[in-house]
Amino acid sequence: MGPRPMTTDGLPLIGPLPGRPGVVLAAGHNMLGLMLAPATGRLVTGLLTGKPDDSLTPGFAPGRAVRRGLGSSAGRV
């Protein structure tokens, strides 16, 4: 029980955290964390090894939350 780690657009935040060099974020999977874990793991592995999947990376980039104002509400990611 408790609040779910959700984004307002329903997509997880996966990628480098803007303004924090060396930090990769993988959060906000809503209620699908276990189901999306393998795909998230592959995406994060690509980011950490310098071989990201460029077709997926932009859609999940944490910076999109700032650009779209998704992080402006208190208590939301």
C-alpha positions in Angstrom: 0.0 0.0 0.0 1.0 3.5 -0.5 1.7 5.9 -3.4 2.9 4.5 -6.7 6.0 6.0 -8.3 4.1 7.4 -11.3 4.8 10.1 -13.9 1.9 12.1 -15.2 2.4 10.9 -18.7 2.5 7.2 -17.6 6.0 6.6 -19.1 9.0 5.7 -16.9 12.0 8.1 -16.6 15.0 6.2 -17.8 18.3 7.9 -18.6 20.9 10.4 -17.4 19.6 12.8 -14.8 19.9 16.4 -16.0 22.3 18.4 -13.9 23.7 15.3 -12.2 26.7 13.9 -14.2 27.1 10.1 -13.7 23.6 9.5 -12.4 21.2 7.3 -14.4 17.6 7.3 -13.4 15.2 4.4 -13.9 12.0 5.1 -12.0 8.3 5.8 -12.5 7.2 2.5 -13.9 3.8 2.9 -12.4 2.5 -0.6 -11.6 4.5 -2.3 -14.3 7.9 -2.3 -12.6 8.4 -6.1 -12.6 7.1 -6.5 -16.1 9.3 -3.7 -17.5 12.4 -4.6 -15.5 14.1 -6.6 -18.3 13.6 -3.9 -20.9 14.7 -1.2 -18.4 17.8 -3.2 -17.6 18.7 -3.5 -21.2 18.2 0.2 -21.7 20.2 1.2 -18.6 23.0 -1.3 -19.6 23.3 0.4 -23.0 23.5 3.8 -21.4 26.2 2.7 -18.9 28.3 0.9 -21.6 28.0 3.8 -24.1 25.8 1.8 -26.5 22.3 3.2 -25.9 19.4 2.2 -28.0 18.9 5.6 -29.8 15.4 4.6 -30.9 14.2 4.3 -27.3 16.3 6.6 -25.2 14.6 10.0 -26.1 11.1 8.7 -25.3 12.1 7.9 -21.7 14.7 10.6 -21.0 14.2 12.2 -17.6 14.7 15.6 -19.1 11.3 15.4 -20.8 9.6 15.7 -17.4 11.2 19.1 -17.0 10.4 20.2 -20.5 6.8 19.1 -20.3 6.3 20.4 -16.7 5.7 16.9 -15.4 7.8 17.5 -12.3 6.2 20.7 -11.3 3.6 19.2 -9.0 4.6 18.6 -5.4 5.1 14.9 -4.6 5.2 13.8 -8.2 8.1 12.6 -10.3 
